[in-house]
Amino acid sequence: MTDPRIDPPFIASEREMLDAWLDWHRETLALKCAGLSDEQLRERSAPPSTLSLLGLVRHLADVERAWFRRILLGQDAPPLHKSQERPEDQFEATGTMTGAEALAVWRAEVERARAAAADLPLDTIGKELRHGRPVSLRWIMMHMVEEYARHNGHADLLRERIDGVTGE
């Protein structure tokens, strides 16, 4: 399998660096899911965890949507994969959604997130509060890099468990 990711630059502006690292981590998630069947994408890590690659993709689609569309832009963009009754549904990957469908939804949210942030300075304050406090685009970008880095670690372990494939 070829690696489609573009390595982030060693020297760049803060914005170029944040965009590059976030895109690198986004593509890492896609790479961890590449070439797997729906059944493999649904495989759980280990009891009692319900974590799966499909669940991670669903979760990160909601994370992209929440931070960029709801918090940054103030749009009415309710969660796609969770409900008040079952907030962990996105991780459980219930229902009939295929891997291809989940990845398409996630990629669409990534594109919307890129568009939302594209022309805004990093000091832009989001239109919605997070835990009662204002949040800058800079903070959102840093948090997204952290969110993907953490979950890509999970994805790496899940992928190794499924078929032995490893890598950064």
Secondary structure as GFF3:
##gff-version 3
##sequence-region A 1 168
A	DSSP	alpha_helix	14	33	.	.	.	ID=ss1
A	DSSP	alpha_helix	38	42	.	.	.	ID=ss2
A	DSSP	alpha_helix	53	64	.	.	.	ID=ss3
A	DSSP	pi_helix	65	72	.	.	.	ID=ss4
A	DSSP	alpha_helix	89	92	.	.	.	ID=ss5
A	DSSP	alpha_helix	99	117	.	.	.	ID=ss6
A	DSSP	alpha_helix	137	163	.	.	.	ID=ss7
###
